[in-house]
Amino acid sequence: MSKPTIALISATPLSIAPAQEALQNRLPNHEMWNILDDRLLVDAQAQGEVTLALHRRMNRLIDHALAGDTSAVLLTCSLYGFITEEYSGSAIPVLPPDQAAFDDLINSAPSGVLVIGSLESAAADSAERLRAYSLSIGRPITTTHVAVEGAAEAARAGDPSLLTDIIAPAAERAPGDFAVFLAQYSLAPAVHLLTRRLQKRVFSGPSSAANALATTLASKR
């Protein structure tokens, strides 16, 4: 009997391993189905936004996943996460990359959140969406963000220690009562080392999404 499948839709290969690791830790009896369009981020950056054509392109990828034999769909690119709202009525869960992390952050009740990204656009987008979401549920939170030069290259090198060394100085400048959130899945390999260095929990999308997805799937049994 084949294992149930979870479809991961990614815009960069760097997001795949962190998402897979987190999901396999929480859902070891599931297979991962990777769907990659490595032009999604490049094209959005070139256009300056997620255009209607790019929006529809992501729709086609999600529809392709839903048409397959999959138990759930997880987007790993925060820039396209808003599109999952269109699938709220789907019998198959379609999760955005960082909604679960936003809930975890707000529930941890910090005085604020420092959002760290490798790109200014990614860090600013995540910080603004977190702030807006917190307001929408009546639990406003202060956010600030920083783009760390060299983080993208360290992520591509696949060296968590190097990635931690590059991110840590920015994280250490956050006020002591601020939470730290890594805005991109590609930065998640630094979570454990960064947590140890800062002596406080560091939040990331993959682990929160995996926990949320495990809870969602368990409720459907």
Secondary structure, DSSP 4 states (H G I P E B T S, - for coil): -PPPEEEEEESSGGGHHHHHHHHHHH-TT-EEEEEE-TTHHHHHHHHTS--HHHHHHHHHHHHHHHHSS-SEEEE--GGGGGGGGGGTT-SS-EE-SSHHHHHHHHHT--SEEEEEESSHHHHHHHHHHHHHHHHHTT---EEEEEE-TTHHHHHHHT-HHHHHHHHHHHHHTS-TTEEEEE-SGGGGGGHHHHHHHHTS-EEEHHHHHHHHHHHHHHHT-
